Amino acid sequence: MYVVKSPLPDADLKTVADALQGALVDLVDLALVAKQVHWNVVGPRFRSVHLQLDEVVDSARTHSDTVAERASALGVSPDGRAATVAAGSGISSAPAGWVKDSDAVGALADALGAVITRMRQRIASTAEPDPVSQDIFIAVTADLEKHHWMFQAENA
């Protein structure tokens, strides 16, 4: 059932809806993974890594809202439920227990890298059917790449 009818043709809408849903799942999981590590990070760089993780959480939450609202604007119901996120995320699970600061940085660099790879695929897949959604993916990717760079530099 469509509450809002998209101006996109059905085939294009399917492509864009899949990209938006995948992005939503990845962003929700990225926020969860970063928060889990944030709560459990230990080590001499605790404070700086702890604060840096919250920056990722804030970005992921903001972007997930943008992505979900774009889906809604196109008449696609976004699904951010826990079971959906667990089944569809491209991120490895967060480490359990206490996480040494250097391991936390590595885990976040890996998680960001996984999301960025999938976002770049979404940029490509939405170029023709919906440049508006593509623009959102470009902005999200640029922001995530900045975080990725900073986490990689942390362990250089």
Backbone as CSV, one residue per row, in Angstrom:
resi,resn,N_x,N_y,N_z,CA_x,CA_y,CA_z,C_x,C_y,C_z
1,MET,0.836,-1.176,0.000,0.000,0.000,0.000,0.886,1.246,0.000
2,TYR,0.592,2.147,-0.896,1.302,3.414,-0.948,0.461,4.504,-0.308
3,VAL,0.995,5.166,0.679,0.358,6.339,1.258,0.752,7.542,0.412
4,VAL,2.008,7.533,-0.008,2.557,8.564,-0.864,2.961,7.877,-2.165
5,LYS,2.570,8.426,-3.276,2.918,7.825,-4.574,4.125,8.553,-5.142
6,SER,5.156,7.814,-5.419,6.380,8.362,-5.981,6.178,8.726,-7.449
7,PRO,6.847,9.786,-7.889,6.816,10.102,-9.315,7.742,9.193,-10.134
8,LEU,8.538,8.360,-9.448,9.468,7.475,-10.150,8.717,6.297,-10.759
9,PRO,9.145,5.849,-11.937,8.575,4.614,-12.486,8.853,3.447,-11.530
10,ASP,8.005,2.439,-11.559,8.103,1.323,-10.606,9.476,0.658,-10.587
11,ALA,10.066,0.421,-11.746,11.381,-0.238,-11.787,12.446,0.632,-11.120
12,ASP,12.397,1.935,-11.388,13.350,2.847,-10.757,13.100,2.935,-9.259
13,LEU,11.840,2.975,-8.872,11.499,3.044,-7.459,12.023,1.820,-6.713
14,LYS,11.931,0.660,-7.306,12.438,-0.571,-6.679,13.945,-0.451,-6.420
15,THR,14.685,0.006,-7.416,16.141,0.178,-7.282,16.463,1.162,-6.166
16,VAL,15.775,2.285,-6.176,16.034,3.330,-5.188,15.582,2.886,-3.794
17,ALA,14.433,2.239,-3.716,13.944,1.757,-2.419,14.920,0.772,-1.797
18,ASP,15.446,-0.145,-2.604,16.426,-1.111,-2.094,17.682,-0.402,-1.594
19,ALA,18.135,0.613,-2.333,19.331,1.356,-1.935,19.083,2.126,-0.640
20,LEU,17.930,2.773,-0.540,17.620,3.530,0.673,17.474,2.611,1.887
21,GLN,16.795,1.487,1.707,16.632,0.543,2.817,17.983,-0.021,3.262
22,GLY,18.824,-0.374,2.311,20.158,-0.883,2.658,20.986,0.147,3.396
23,ALA,20.891,1.392,2.951,21.630,2.463,3.621,21.109,2.668,5.039
24,LEU,19.798,2.633,5.194,19.210,2.792,6.524,19.718,1.717,7.477
25,VAL,19.697,0.492,7.029,20.158,-0.632,7.848,21.625,-0.443,8.246
26,ASP,22.455,-0.108,7.277,23.878,0.074,7.569,24.118,1.224,8.540
27,LEU,23.398,2.314,8.361,23.594,3.472,9.236,23.094,3.217,10.652
28,VAL,21.959,2.552,10.791,21.466,2.208,12.125,22.465,1.288,12.821
29,ASP,22.968,0.293,12.085,23.928,-0.628,12.696,25.248,0.070,13.016
30,LEU,25.688,0.968,12.161,26.913,1.714,12.440,26.774,2.491,13.746
31,ALA,25.631,3.123,13.955,25.411,3.853,15.213,25.441,2.904,16.405
32,LEU,24.840,1.739,16.256,24.819,0.762,17.351,26.216,0.211,17.650
33,VAL,26.949,-0.128,16.612,28.309,-0.654,16.789,29.195,0.402,17.449
34,ALA,29.117,1.628,16.950,29.951,2.693,17.517,29.598,2.955,18.976
35,LYS,28.320,2.899,19.314,27.912,3.127,20.702,28.362,1.976,21.592
36,GLN,28.267,0.746,21.103,28.720,-0.413,21.881,30.210,-0.293,22.195
37,VAL,30.988,0.063,21.187,32.431,0.226,21.399,32.686,1.421,22.330
38,HIS,31.934,2.488,22.160,32.043,3.693,22.992,31.901,3.354,24.481
39,TRP,30.958,2.489,24.793,30.717,2.121,26.187,31.817,1.230,26.762
40,ASN,32.560,0.556,25.897,33.498,-0.472,26.356,34.956,-0.178,26.067
41,VAL,35.264,0.966,25.492,36.654,1.263,25.152,37.454,1.533,26.431
42,VAL,38.678,1.022,26.459,39.609,1.248,27.562,40.996,1.482,26.988
43,GLY,41.839,2.106,27.768,43.228,2.304,27.344,43.651,3.750,27.487
44,PRO,44.919,4.007,27.197,45.468,5.347,27.409,44.822,6.431,26.537
45,ARG,44.227,6.031,25.420,43.558,7.022,24.548,42.040,6.981,24.743
46,PHE,41.615,6.457,25.893,40.193,6.290,26.168,39.379,7.534,25.817
47,ARG,39.724,8.657,26.395,38.880,9.849,26.257,38.758,10.295,24.808
48,SER,39.840,10.387,24.101,39.754,10.873,22.713,38.977,9.896,21.829
49,VAL,39.197,8.594,22.006,38.478,7.598,21.213,36.997,7.585,21.612
50,HIS,36.736,7.664,22.908,35.365,7.694,23.422,34.574,8.844,22.779
51,LEU,35.157,10.014,22.741,34.501,11.183,22.154,34.370,11.054,20.638
52,GLN,35.392,10.522,20.004,35.367,10.336,18.553,34.266,9.349,18.149
53,LEU,34.044,8.337,18.945,32.982,7.365,18.674,31.608,8.024,18.720
54,ASP,31.405,8.935,19.665,30.126,9.639,19.726,29.898,10.508,18.494
55,GLU,30.952,11.037,17.912,30.806,11.803,16.668,30.273,10.909,15.550
56,VAL,30.752,9.681,15.481,30.259,8.738,14.479,28.791,8.394,14.749
57,VAL,28.466,8.162,16.012,27.077,7.858,16.377,26.159,8.994,15.936
58,ASP,26.543,10.218,16.244,25.715,11.373,15.869,25.548,11.463,14.355
59,SER,26.630,11.283,13.625,26.552,11.330,12.160,25.657,10.231,11.615
60,ALA,25.848,9.024,12.087,25.065,7.894,11.584,23.582,8.083,11.882
61,ARG,23.264,8.571,13.065,21.856,8.796,13.419,21.232,9.887,12.557
62,THR,21.968,10.970,12.343,21.462,12.060,11.501,21.234,11.569,10.075
63,HIS,22.212,10.847,9.542,22.088,10.345,8.164,20.992,9.294,8.043
64,SER,20.821,8.467,9.060,19.762,7.455,8.978,18.395,8.126,8.914
65,ASP,18.223,9.212,9.623,16.957,9.943,9.574,16.732,10.550,8.190
66,THR,17.769,11.120,7.609,17.674,11.693,6.266,17.290,10.620,5.248
67,VAL,17.948,9.471,5.327,17.686,8.367,4.403,16.258,7.844,4.588
68,ALA,15.842,7.652,5.826,14.493,7.143,6.092,13.427,8.129,5.612
69,GLU,13.668,9.403,5.811,12.699,10.396,5.354,12.651,10.489,3.841
70,ARG,13.768,10.260,3.178,13.757,10.222,1.707,12.915,9.039,1.235
71,ALA,13.089,7.892,1.868,12.277,6.726,1.512,10.795,7.051,1.695
72,SER,10.446,7.633,2.809,9.047,7.995,3.068,8.523,8.966,2.018
73,ALA,9.346,9.930,1.631,8.938,10.906,0.615,8.637,10.243,-0.721
74,LEU,9.260,9.094,-0.961,9.032,8.351,-2.204,7.935,7.296,-2.051
75,GLY,7.304,7.254,-0.887,6.231,6.291,-0.672,6.695,4.921,-0.251
76,VAL,7.941,4.841,0.217,8.524,3.575,0.654,8.618,3.600,2.170
77,SER,8.063,2.598,2.824,8.098,2.534,4.280,9.481,2.075,4.748
78,PRO,10.218,2.945,5.462,11.537,2.547,5.958,11.411,1.550,7.103
79,ASP,12.353,0.622,7.178,12.317,-0.420,8.205,13.632,-0.441,8.973
80,GLY,13.597,0.151,10.172,14.777,0.183,11.028,14.659,-0.707,12.240
81,ARG,13.765,-1.708,12.156,13.603,-2.620,13.294,14.860,-3.446,13.515
82,ALA,15.069,-3.844,14.756,16.280,-4.575,15.136,16.500,-5.825,14.285
83,ALA,15.469,-6.613,14.059,15.616,-7.846,13.278,16.005,-7.535,11.834
84,THR,15.452,-6.471,11.287,15.785,-6.079,9.918,17.234,-5.618,9.839
85,VAL,17.650,-4.838,10.811,19.032,-4.346,10.848,19.999,-5.524,10.993
86,ALA,19.700,-6.433,11.910,20.574,-7.590,12.136,20.691,-8.459,10.892
87,ALA,19.607,-8.610,10.158,19.607,-9.478,8.979,20.278,-8.836,7.767
88,GLY,20.291,-7.497,7.697,20.739,-6.865,6.465,22.005,-6.053,6.520
89,SER,22.590,-5.886,7.681,23.768,-5.033,7.801,24.996,-5.652,7.149
90,GLY,25.832,-4.781,6.617,27.099,-5.213,6.039,28.264,-5.066,6.996
91,ILE,27.976,-4.759,8.250,29.022,-4.536,9.251,29.203,-5.789,10.093
92,SER,30.438,-6.118,10.380,30.710,-7.212,11.321,30.213,-6.795,12.698
93,SER,29.905,-7.765,13.533,29.386,-7.438,14.854,30.447,-6.737,15.696
94,ALA,29.975,-5.952,16.624,30.875,-5.237,17.529,31.574,-6.236,18.439
95,PRO,32.814,-5.949,18.810,33.500,-6.829,19.755,32.764,-6.863,21.095
96,ALA,32.792,-8.004,21.751,32.149,-8.152,23.057,33.118,-7.748,24.162
97,GLY,32.571,-7.248,25.241,33.394,-6.923,26.405,34.222,-5.674,26.210
98,TRP,35.203,-5.509,27.099,36.093,-4.353,27.036,36.904,-4.399,25.754
99,VAL,37.153,-3.233,25.192,37.864,-3.133,23.912,39.018,-2.153,24.080
100,LYS,40.235,-2.670,23.880,41.421,-1.808,23.953,41.283,-0.687,22.930
101,ASP,41.737,0.497,23.272,41.548,1.663,22.419,42.020,1.444,20.979
102,SER,43.166,0.822,20.781,43.647,0.589,19.410,42.757,-0.406,18.663
103,ASP,42.214,-1.391,19.376,41.281,-2.334,18.753,39.955,-1.654,18.429
104,ALA,39.536,-0.737,19.288,38.308,0.022,19.044,38.445,0.854,17.772
105,VAL,39.577,1.494,17.635,39.837,2.309,16.448,39.825,1.424,15.201
106,GLY,40.475,0.271,15.281,40.478,-0.657,14.143,39.103,-1.174,13.803
107,ALA,38.309,-1.484,14.820,36.948,-1.984,14.595,36.088,-0.936,13.903
108,LEU,36.229,0.322,14.321,35.440,1.380,13.692,35.926,1.681,12.285
109,ALA,37.224,1.635,12.065,37.733,1.834,10.704,37.179,0.745,9.788
110,ASP,37.143,-0.488,10.260,36.595,-1.589,9.459,35.098,-1.407,9.203
111,ALA,34.359,-1.030,10.234,32.910,-0.833,10.084,32.630,0.301,9.097
112,LEU,33.336,1.398,9.252,33.159,2.514,8.331,33.520,2.108,6.903
113,GLY,34.602,1.367,6.746,35.006,0.907,5.412,33.936,0.055,4.754
114,ALA,33.314,-0.824,5.532,32.248,-1.685,4.994,31.047,-0.861,4.543
115,VAL,30.654,0.106,5.357,29.506,0.947,5.007,29.831,1.813,3.793
116,ILE,31.017,2.371,3.755,31.420,3.217,2.631,31.393,2.427,1.326
117,THR,31.897,1.203,1.337,31.883,0.371,0.128,30.461,0.188,-0.378
118,ARG,29.542,-0.101,0.521,28.143,-0.299,0.126,27.487,1.016,-0.287
119,MET,27.854,2.116,0.346,27.305,3.418,-0.051,27.753,3.782,-1.464
120,ARG,28.991,3.488,-1.779,29.473,3.793,-3.130,28.717,2.970,-4.183
121,GLN,28.347,1.756,-3.857,27.520,0.958,-4.763,26.146,1.607,-4.927
122,ARG,25.618,2.155,-3.868,24.318,2.825,-3.933,24.402,4.112,-4.748
123,ILE,25.521,4.811,-4.642,25.725,6.004,-5.471,25.630,5.618,-6.942
124,ALA,26.301,4.544,-7.309,26.289,4.096,-8.710,24.899,3.640,-9.140
125,SER,24.214,2.897,-8.289,22.927,2.309,-8.691,21.801,3.334,-8.788
126,THR,21.937,4.471,-8.124,20.874,5.475,-8.147,21.156,6.651,-9.069
127,ALA,22.287,6.635,-9.757,22.659,7.757,-10.620,21.590,8.049,-11.669
128,GLU,21.137,7.050,-12.340,20.137,7.218,-13.388,18.713,7.296,-12.833
129,PRO,18.293,6.367,-11.976,16.890,6.378,-11.566,16.493,7.525,-10.638
130,ASP,17.427,8.038,-9.818,17.040,9.087,-8.866,18.255,9.866,-8.376
131,PRO,18.658,10.901,-9.117,19.803,11.716,-8.693,19.602,12.393,-7.334
132,VAL,18.360,12.581,-6.914,18.109,13.195,-5.603,18.583,12.255,-4.487
133,SER,18.187,10.980,-4.577,18.668,10.000,-3.591,20.170,9.803,-3.731
134,GLN,20.661,9.817,-4.961,22.101,9.686,-5.167,22.844,10.806,-4.440
135,ASP,22.305,12.013,-4.502,22.938,13.148,-3.833,23.029,12.918,-2.325
136,ILE,21.990,12.319,-1.757,22.020,11.990,-0.326,23.133,10.985,-0.052
137,PHE,23.238,9.954,-0.883,24.289,8.947,-0.690,25.686,9.559,-0.830
138,ILE,25.833,10.499,-1.735,27.126,11.171,-1.911,27.484,11.941,-0.634
139,ALA,26.534,12.686,-0.090,26.793,13.464,1.129,27.105,12.547,2.315
140,VAL,26.349,11.476,2.452,26.591,10.521,3.537,27.983,9.921,3.398
141,THR,28.325,9.510,2.190,29.627,8.881,1.948,30.769,9.839,2.247
142,ALA,30.625,11.090,1.845,31.673,12.075,2.122,31.905,12.215,3.622
143,ASP,30.831,12.272,4.389,30.956,12.402,5.836,31.575,11.148,6.453
144,LEU,31.117,9.978,6.009,31.676,8.731,6.554,33.143,8.574,6.182
145,GLU,33.518,9.009,4.985,34.927,8.923,4.585,35.802,9.823,5.451
146,LYS,35.259,10.945,5.904,36.011,11.805,6.818,36.256,11.075,8.142
147,HIS,35.213,10.448,8.676,35.389,9.674,9.912,36.373,8.516,9.685
148,HIS,36.252,7.856,8.552,37.129,6.725,8.227,38.586,7.167,8.214
149,TRP,38.845,8.283,7.574,40.202,8.838,7.515,40.728,9.097,8.924
150,MET,39.896,9.703,9.767,40.340,10.046,11.116,40.637,8.807,11.969
151,PHE,39.812,7.774,11.823,40.082,6.537,12.578,41.331,5.831,12.050
152,GLN,41.525,5.836,10.741,42.735,5.224,10.190,43.980,5.977,10.669
153,ALA,43.907,7.293,10.679,45.050,8.111,11.127,45.360,7.862,12.594
154,GLU,44.346,7.513,13.355,44.496,7.249,14.786,45.412,6.038,15.034
155,ASN,45.390,5.082,14.127,46.198,3.852,14.295,47.410,3.807,13.344
156,ALA,47.734,4.928,12.754,48.859,4.927,11.795,50.195,4.794,12.497
